[in-house]
Amino acid sequence: MKKALKSMMCMMLALSFVLSSLQVFGANTQAVTEADAGDFFIEPKTEYARKFTELAEGQTWFLQEIERLLNAQQKTVALIESAEELYGIRAIGLQGKGISGMLPAALGELKGLEYLFLADNVLEGEIPPELTSLPHLRNIDLGNNRLSGGIPEGFGAMAQLRVLILAHNGFSGAIPADIAASTTLETLDLQDNKLTGGIPADIGKMTSLLYLNLSKNPLGGGIPEISALTKLKTLALWECELVGDIHESVFSLSALEVLDLAHNRLGGELPQLSGVPKLKYIALNDNCLRGLVSEEWKQRENAGTLIWLDNNYLTGEILKRMKHYENNFADGAATPQYQLTAKEEYAIVSMIEGTNIIEHLQKTLVGAGEAAAVTLLPTDFEFTYDESKLIVTANEKGLFVQARQRIPKSKLLPLEIRIRGNNGSEYSKVVLMLTTDNGVIVVETARYHTPYIDGEPGGVFRPDEAADREQVTKMLVAALEKKPSSSQKQRYSDVPVERWSFPWIEAASEAGYLNGYPDGSFGPERAITRAEMAAVLVRIADSEGLGVKGEPGEFADVKPEAWHAGYVRDASAYGLIRGYGDGTFRPNQPVTRAEAVAMINRLIGRTCQNGKEHKGNETPFTDMSPSHWAYPDILEASVKHTY
């Protein structure tokens, strides 16, 4: 699924509110920038002016903007004698001005303020509670800053407030109860914060809501009853760690146009669509949905609705006719699909008590052999077995099997396990063979190192050539077993979306492993230097907890004042890089492809000696000789093996 499309659909309604407000006040937004605010100073002449400047808490950007707005009314901050003189300030529009600092308590003095636009800056700290005291405030957009702390109580009690956007910040804690019970808010956007505590049950009382986005917060819990939200047009709850079935009230919202519940652990079967006739965008991918897809869903897709059902546990012939259904359990599909499998040939169960066998189950890509954990609940399965010989119980704690009598290994007993509701699907069932023992499950699960390099056309690796930045980026992301990014938004001027390395570079940039250059480029084909490689390795070691410090090396050509000195020192102490025999590090020298692999292996602790299956193996590259110094590292990185 393309995130650009997701963002466009989910933000469509919220933007309409913001843009309409900006049109009203656009003529008055030639506002202060961070650079402008440097030399600004006010010398208050009245008692109230002194109070106001103190409440401004040293935020020059704020004082300069208020001065500008007052000047338009032939007034000045230095001479104001009461808050009434500030009443004429109806809007502050400083979005995207590069402003740093904090939100001052003096905002609470602007009793006539109706619109506050401070999005896309670098503001930090908490929201002052004084902001919630403004009686006429209608629209607040503080999105895409660095604000933190808890969201204060009081927003829900603001009678005129219609739009509240606090997205893309660092707010934590629970969503305040008064916000969730507001009957006047029309837009609530809290996406991409650190909010927890579940979706408040009272959110079903927000009867004026048109747009609700709580996505990308670790809220947890389930979706509450929301049938009273009859005006709601957009509901976005993706990546919220939600569990349980999708509440039936969601599919009763007749005005709903956009529904995004992707990247959760929502289960159950797909609901009917008759109650949501206006839905044009449905994202349910990356969940735990199961069962047969009905013809109604395909008809809705044929009518123009965009539907994503990838990465679930769904099945059926109709599913195979959908556009986005990869990584489900659709038998015989042309796209990648999973099937239910067992990790071992048999499981050992007890005659004394129930043995939890849920960990014996896995899902395996058909034809590829790649296995992944099953994320369904034990109660999402149904069974066929000999009831005279077994007791099978499934509950929220596990899938328990107890033998009524001895089951020798020479006569293994079958237990058929099926995904509930996936009728007729061979991919959705597995037969687990059972025997009795002492009640202990013996699981010998092989652990594999997978290749993270694949060479170049012609079956060569070119070990002694310089490694460029995009090659190293792909190696690192793959070696760390991270997924390529699904973003469709271009970050660097020289890495378009269609470039082969785009998803790898985007994934590394999102994780903070690699950065671009000040001119907005990434330099994908530029050779990566040893200094740059040291910086990348240290960032990853620190962020992933892979660094174990020893004694740092000393290199004659690494000056203390050099930008890379600290990185080289730490990388040396971590044992990730080595110098040369003459005591130099050669920071500006390009890293060869072989050196890059050796460094990455050290970072993730992979050595050829740890591979049980390496004996007798050869690298897949025709230009790699066993006599090459990096041959063991190249072998480790290019051949799948147990360890």
N, C-alpha and C positions, 0 to 999 in steps of 0.2 A: 504494500500500500504506500502510496506516495504521500509523504508528510505535507508537501506543499498543498496538495488538494485537501487534505484533512484540515490544515490551518485555514484555508480559504473558506471552506464550508462552515467550520466551527466559529470563526470570527466574523462572519458576514453580518450578523445582526448587531453584535457589539460595536463594530466599526460604524454602522449607520448612525448610532447614537452619538459617538464621538465626533464623526465628521460633520454632522448637522450642527453640533455645538460649536465646532471650530469655524464653520461658515458664519455663524452669528457674530463671533468675537474675533474673526480673522483680521480685521482692520487694526486691531489693537495689540498685535502680537510681535511687534518689532522689539523683541525682549533682550534682556541681558544674556550674555554668554559667559562661560567660565573665564575666558580671557579678559572680557570687559570688566569683570568685578574686582580685578587686582588692586587698583588704586582708589577705590571708592571709599568715602568717609563722610559720616554725618555727625555734626555737632549739635545735639539737641538743645533747644532754647526754652522749652516748657517742661513742666513736671511730667505731663503725659508722654511727651516725646521721649523723655529719658526712660520712662517705664517701658514704652514700646520697643526702644532700641535694646533694652536689657532683655526683654522677652524674645527678641530676635536672636539672642544667644550667639552673636558673632557671625551669623550667616549673611555675609556681604551680598551674595546673589539675591537673597530675599529682600533686603533693605533697598538695594538698587532697583529692583523691579517695582517695589511699592513706591519709591520716589518717582520713578518714571510714570506710573499710573496716576499719582497725585499731581505731578506737573501738568498732565493733560487737563486737570481741573483747576489750574492756577494755584496749587497748594504745594507744600513741601513737608517732609517728615519732621524736619527740625522745629516746625512751628505748630504742629497739630496739638490741640488742647484736649481732645476727647476722642473716644472710639467712634462717635457719630461722624467725625470728619473722614473716616475710612469707609463709611457705608456705601459710598458711590463706587467702590471697587467691586465689580461683579464677576470678574474672571481673571485668572492667572494662567497664562498659556506659555509654558517654558519647556515643552516636550522636545527632546532631542537636542538640547543645548550643551551637553557635556558638563552639566553642573554637578559638583561634588559637595559633600557636606551632609547636613541633616535637615529634618523638618523642624522648624522652631515653634515654640509655644505661642509666638506672636500670631500664628495663623488663626488662633482662636479669637483675635481682636477684629477680624474682618467679618463682621456680622452680616454684611450684605452680600457676601461671596456666594455665587451660584455655581461656578464652574472652576475646577482645579485640575489642570492638565500638567503633570510633571513626569510623564512617562519617558522612558529611554534616556535616562541620565545615570549618574553613579551615586545617588543619594544613599546614605547608610543610616544605621540606628533604628530606633523604634518610632512608631507613629505617636505623636503627642496626643494625649486624650482630649486636649482642648479642641482638636479638629472636629470631634463629634458634637461639639456644642453649637455649631453654626446652623442657624435655623432655616436658612434659605438654600443651602447647598444641595444641588441637584445631580451633579456629575463629578465623580472623583476618579481620576486615572493616574495611579502611581505605578503602573506596570513597568517591568524591565528596569528595576533599580537594584540596590543591594540592601534593601530594608530587611529588618529581622525582628526577632522577639515575637510576642504574641499579638494577634490582632485584637485591638482594644474593644471592650464592650461599648455600645452606644450608637454604632452605625445603624442598627435596626430600629432605633427610636427616632431617627432623623426623618421627620414627616415628609420633607420635600425630596429626599434622596431617591433617585431613580436608577443611577448607574454607579456601580462600585467595582473598579478594576484594580486588583492588587496582584496581578499575575507576574510570574518570573521574578520573584524576590526570594527571601529566605525566611519567611514567616513560619513559625512552629506552633505547636500546641493544637488545641481543638478549635473548630469553627465556633465563634461565639453564638450562644443560644439566641440572642436578640436578633442577629442577622438572619438566622435560620427561620425565625418566626415573623419576619417582616412581610407585611401585606402590600407594601408600596414599591419595593425594589423591582425593577424590570430587567436589569442586567447585573449578574453577579459572576465575576471572573476571578477565581483564586488559583488558577492552574500554575503548576511548576513552582511549588513552595515545599515546605516540609511539614505540612499539616497532618495531624493524626487524630485518633479518637473516633473514627467512623463518620459516616454521613448522618448528621443529626436527624432524628425522627421528625422534628418540627419543620423540616424543610418542605414537607408536604403542605404547609400552611402558607407558602409564599405564592399566593394566588395571582399576583400581578406579573410574575416572572415570564419573560420572553426568551431569555438566554441564560443558561446555567452551565458553567465550566469549572469543574473541580479537578481536572485531569492532572496527572503527574504529581500526586501527593500520596504518601503512604497511609492513606486513611484506614484501610482495612474494613472488615465487617461486610454487611450486605446493603442492598438498595432498599430503602424504606418505601412505604406506601405513598404514592404521589399523585393519585388520581385527581386531586383538586387543582393541579397545575394545568388548567384547561387552556391557558394562553401560551404555554411553553412551545417555542419553535425549535430551540437547540438545546440538547442535553448531551454534554461531553463529560465522560467519567473514565477516560482511558488511563491506564497505568495507575490505578488507585489501590491495587492489592485487594480488590473486592472478591468475595466468595459467596457461595450459595446460588440459588436459582435467581434468574432475572425476575424481579417482582412483576406480577401480572399487570399492575397498574401502569407500568411503563408503556405497554402496548395498547393502552386505552386513551392515550393523549391525542386527541383528534387533530390538534393544531401542529403537532410535532413534524418538523421537516428534516432535522439532522439528529441522528442518534449515533454516538460513538462510545462504545463500551469495550474497546479493544484492550488487549494486554492486561487482563485480569485473570481470575480463576473462577469465573461464573460458570455454573453448570446447568443441568437440566436439559430439556428438549426445546427446540425452537418454537416460540409462540405463534399464534395466528396474527396476520397482518390486517385484518378487517377493521380493527379499531384505530389504525393509524394511516388513513388514506392519503395524507400529504407527505409522507416520508419519502425523501429523495436521496438520502445518504444513510446507509446502515453499516457500521463497522463493528463486527462481533469477532474479529479474528483474534487468535492467541488467547483462547479461553478453554473451558472444559465442556463445551456443549456436545451433546451426543444425540443419537436418534436419526430417524429418516427425515430428509428435507422434503417438504410437501410441494406440490405443483404450484401452490399459491406464491411461493417465493420466486420461482422461475418466471411466473407471469408478471410479478412486480418488477423484476429485473428487465424483462422484455419491454416494459412500459417506460423504462428510463431510469429507474432507481439504481444507484450505485450500491452494490452489496459486497462486503468482504466477509468470507466465512473461513479463511485459511487457518490452519493450525488449531484445529479442534478435534473432536472424536466423532464427527458426523459421517454418515454413509448414505448409500442409496443411488439409484439410477438418475434421479433428478439432480442430485448434487453434482454429478459428472457433467451436467449440461450448464452449470453455473460458470461464471467467468473467473471467479476468485475462490478456489476451493482446494488449493494445494495442501499437502500434509494433513489430510484427514484419513478416513478409513474406507474410501470408496474403492470397492473391488474392481480390478481391471481398468482403472483410470489411466489416461495417458500422462498425467502429471504425477509428481512424486507423492506417494501415499504410504502410510504406516500400516503395520499389522501387529496384533498382540502376540507377544512371544514370551517364553520362559527363559530365565537366565541359565538354568542348569537342566540336565536331563531328568532329574527327579528332585523332590523335596522330602526332607525327613520330618515326620510329624510324630506326635506323642499319643499314647493311649491314656495318659494321666490327665492332661489338660490341653486346652486349645493352643495351637501354634500359629502365630501370625505369619502368613505366607505372602502378604502383599508385596514384600520386597523382592519376591521371586519373579514378579511380573515386570515386563518392559515393553516398549514399542520399538519396532525395528523398521527402517525404511525398506520397502519392498525393492529387491534387486540390488540394493546398495549395502545392506548389512549394518548400517550405522544405527546404533541403539540409543535410546533416550529413556529417561524415567517416565513412568506413567503418573500423571497428576490427578487422575480421577479419584473420587472418594471410594472407600470400600463398598459403600451402599450403591454405587453406580454399576455394580456387577450383578449378574445372575448366574446360576450354576446348575449343572446336571451331574449327579453322582449317585452312588449306591448308598441309600440311606440306612441300610442294614449294617454298613461297615464304617460310615463316616458321619460326623456331626459337623455341619458347616454353619458358621455364624458371621454375618457382616454387620458392623456398626461403625460409629465414628472413630473408634480406636483402632480398627484393623479388620482383617479378614482371617478369621480363626478356624482352623481345622483340627479336629480331634478324631483319632481312630477308635472304633468300638472293639477292634480285635487286632491281632498282630498282622502286619502286611509285610511279608518277606520281600527282599529285593528281587528274588526270582519270579515273583508274581506282583509286579507293581500295579497299583490301583489308579485308574484314571479319574481326574476331576476336571470336567469341562467348565471353563470360565468364559463368560460372554459379557460384552459391554451392553448394559441394559438399554433396550429400545432399538438396538442396531440389528433388527430382524433381517435374516437372510444374508448377512455379511460374514464371509469366511475370514476376512481380515480382522474381524472384531471378536474372534474367539481363539482360545488356546486350550490345549489339553495338558494339564500338569500331572505328571506321574508321581505317585506318593509311595512311601515306604515308612515303616515305623523304626524307631531307634530309641534314644534316651530323651527325646523331646527337644534336642538342640538342633537348630537349623545349621547345616554346614553349607556355606556359600563360598565357592571359589570363583570369584569374579575376576577375570583377567583385566589388568590395567594396561592401556596402550598409550604409546607415544605416537602421535600422528605426524606425517610430514608437514613441514611449513615452508619448504622450498620446492619449486617444480622446474627450475632451469629455464632454458630458452629453446626456441624452435631448433630442431636438428638434434635434440637430445644432448645438448652441451650445457655446462654451467658457467664456464669462463671464470674460474676462481680468482685469477689474478687481475681481472679488470676492476676498475673503480666502481663501487656501488653507488647508484644514484639515490636520491632522497625518496622517490616513490617505491623503488624496489625494497629498500630497508623498511619503509613504513609497512608494506604488505607483509614482509617477513615477521616483523614485531607483532602486528595484530594477530596473525595466524599462530605464531608461537605461543602467545598468551591466551590462545583459544577464545579470543573475543570475536564477536560477530561483525561483519562489515556493516557500516551504517546504512540505514534505509532512507536517509535524508535526501531530498531532491532540491535543496537550496545551496547554491554555489557560494562558497566561503572565500576562495582565493581566485584572483583574477586569471591565473593561468591553469586552473584545474576545473574545467567545465564538467557538468554533470555526466556527460557522455564519455568522459575519459575513463579508461579501464581501471585506473587507480583511484578514482573518485571515492568509492565507498570505503576503501581502506584508509585513505588520507583523512576523510571525514571522521571515521571512527577514532583514529589516533588523535585528531584535534579535539574531538568531544571529550576524550579522556585526559587531555592535557599533556600527552606524550611529546608531540611535536608542535612547533609553532611556525607560522609563516614569517615573512620579512616585513619591515615597516612600510614598504610600498604596496602592501596588499597581495603580494605574490607568495607562492610556496616553493617555486623552483623544483618541480618534480624531476626533471632530467639533470639537475645539478648534482655533481658528486658531493657526497656527504663527507665532511672532514672528520678527522679523529677527535677534534675538540667537540664538534657538534654531536658525534656519536656518544662521547662521554656524558654530555649534558642529557641526551635522551635516555641513556641507560640509568643515570642517577634519578631522573624524574620518575621513571617506571619503578625502580627499586624502592624508592620512598613511598610512592602511592600504593604499590601492590604489596608492601611489606616483605620485599625480597632481599633487602640489604642486610648483610651481617658484617659489621665493620672490623677490620684488622688494622694493621699499621699502614698508613699511606706511603706511597713511593715519592721520591724526590726527583724531579726532572729539571735538567739544566736549562731547558728552553721554555719552561712554563713560568712566566713572570707573575709575581703575586698580584699585580694590578690588572692582569688580563681577565677578560670577562669569563673565560672558561677555567680559571685557576681552581676555583672551588669545586667545580664539577670534576675536573681531572683528579683532584685530591681525593674526593669521595669515591669516584669510580675505581681508583687504585686501591683505596682502603677496602672497598667491597670485593676486590679481586676480579673486577669485570674487565679491566684493561691492563695492558703491560707496556713497558717501554722497550727501548732498544738497547743493545749491548754497549753503546757509547754513552749511556746515561741520558739520552734525550727521549722525548715523547713525540715530537714532530706533530704539533697540534693542527697545523694547516694542511697536512698531507691527507689526500683522499684515502678513505677506508676501502680496501678491496672487498670483493664479494665473499671471499673465504674468511677474511678477518671479521666481517660483519656476522657471519654464521657462528664463528667461534665465540665472539662476544655475547651473542644472544644465548647460546648454549650455556655460557657461564651464568648469565642473568637468571635463567629459569632452572638451572641445576641439572641440565641434561648432558650426560656423557656417554660415549660409545660403550664404556665398560658396564653401564647400567642396563643395557639392552640384552635380554636373555636370548633373543633370536638373531643377534648380529653375527654370530659365528657362521661363516660361510656366505654371508650376504655381501653384495657389492652395491656400490652406488649406481643409480640409473643413468649416470652421465658418462659419455664416451671420452670426455677429456679429463677425467679424474683418475689419476694413477695412485695406487696404494702408497707410493713413495712420497706423494705430496704431503707436506706438513699438516694440512688441514683435512686430510682424507677421513680420519675418524669423526671429526665434527660434521663434515658434509654427509657422511653415512648416517650419522645420528639424526640429522635434520631432514633426510630425504626418503627414509624407508620406515614404513609402519612396523612397530614391533612391541612386544610386551616388555614390561620392566618390573 
